[in-house]
């Protein structure tokens, strides 16, 4: 058991690893973080490299149309509604869902499942575009 070695060697290696980790975290992956990247400048002051680190945000009417269409198909295929929160919708989106499902059921009886699917996509898109035409319908999450 040797006691004459350099006990600080492990501390130096640990400090070097910690410094490397902190430096990597401060610059972010590829320097595109909100901390200013490798330049320390805010994102708006850095030159645009042309590469995006994340996709653009999805428009609210697109999100609405997708989730209303999804849950409309689930309900039409024999699922149940639950309440608006259990399916991740606002109260207003849930109203659209109920209207779309009612119309799709009638269309399915008249014209079949494919026609009902087309009606779901079309009606969900139209109603959600109408709902979000002027931006967010309200500041309340349940609206």
Secondary structure by P-SEA (a helix, b strand, c coil): cccccccaaaaaaaaaaaaaaaaaaaaccccccccccccccccccccccccccccccccaaaaaaaaaaaaaaaaaacccccccccccccaaaaaaaaaaaaaaaaaaacccaaaaaaaaaaaaaaaaaaaaccccccccccc
